[in-house]
Amino acid sequence: MSTSALRCRLTRAAFDTPTPSVCHQWLSRRTFSTSPSTSSKIGSSPLVIPPGVNLRIYSPPPPKYFTRVLPERTVTVEGPLGQVTIPIPHFLNINQTAPPEGSDIKSSKASVSVKDPKVRQQRKMWGTVRALLANNILGVTEGHAALVRFVGVGYRAIIQDGGGRFNKGKKVVNLKLGYSHPVLLPVPEGVTASAPVPTRLLLEGINKESVNSFAAEIRRWRVPEPYKGKGLFVNDETIKMKAKKIK
C-alpha cells in the first residue's frame, strides 16, 4: 500500500470516528453533589383565601391575528384594605374551591397549576406567582410594614407636606443624614409613612413590593458601614462589625 493511500484511509477514519460534543463531555464529568435535585413545592401548595377577600381572574379576548406572544391575564385580589392587581402568564391556571356547605370553615382555597410542569420557564413562574398571590392576600387583609432604623449622630426623619411643582399635595420624607442638604423623598402612592420617634420610620401598605422598594431607596442614602455601625437598617437587619484600622 502506498503512502498516499494509507494517508487517505487514516484521514477518512478520523472523519468517520464520532467526536464527543462539549455538552456530552460536561455531562460525563463527576458532579459536585451526589444527591438528586428536588424541585420546590411552593407552587403546588394551596392558597387559603379568608372570608372577605375576592380573587378575580380577567382573561383578555383572543387576538384577531396570529401572534407568538399571547396576552397576559390579570388577577385582582380585593379585600378590606384595598385591591391589588398582578399579571400572570397564559400557561398558569388558578382553580378556586368553595368551603363545604354546613361546615364551620368559611375560608376558601385556591390552587395554582401549569400546563406542562416539564418546561423550565413554567416551573419558575409557578412558585413565583403563588408567592405573589400569597403576599397580596396578606396585604389586603393585614397589610405589610417595613421599619427603617436610623443609627448615627443626628440621623432622623420628618414627615412633612410636599411643595413645588411635582410634590404638591403629597407627603414627603425629610431625611437628615449628615449631608450639607436635606434629602427629600416623596412617598409613593399606596404607601403610608409615619415617624413615631425621630430615629424610626414606619412604612405601611398593601403592596409588599412598593413598601420594600421605598425602604430600599431610603436605605441607599446611608448604607450601614461595618466599622462604626452607622447607617440605615431595615427591619431586623444586622451587620458584622470589623476591627478598626490602626496605623
Secondary structure as UniProt FT lines:
FT   HELIX           3..16
FT   HELIX           22..27
FT   TURN            42..44
FT   STRAND          47..49
FT   TURN            51..52
FT   STRAND          54..58
FT   STRAND          73..79
FT   TURN            80..81
FT   STRAND          82..88
FT   TURN            90..91
FT   STRAND          92..97
FT   TURN            101..102
FT   STRAND          108..114
FT   TURN            117..118
FT   HELIX           120..141
FT   STRAND          144..151
FT   TURN            153..154
FT   STRAND          156..161
FT   TURN            164..166
FT   TURN            168..169
FT   STRAND          171..176
FT   STRAND          183..186
FT   TURN            189..190
FT   STRAND          191..194
FT   TURN            198..199
FT   STRAND          200..205
FT   HELIX           208..219
FT   TURN            220..221
FT   TURN            226..228
FT   STRAND          231..234
FT   TURN            235..236
//
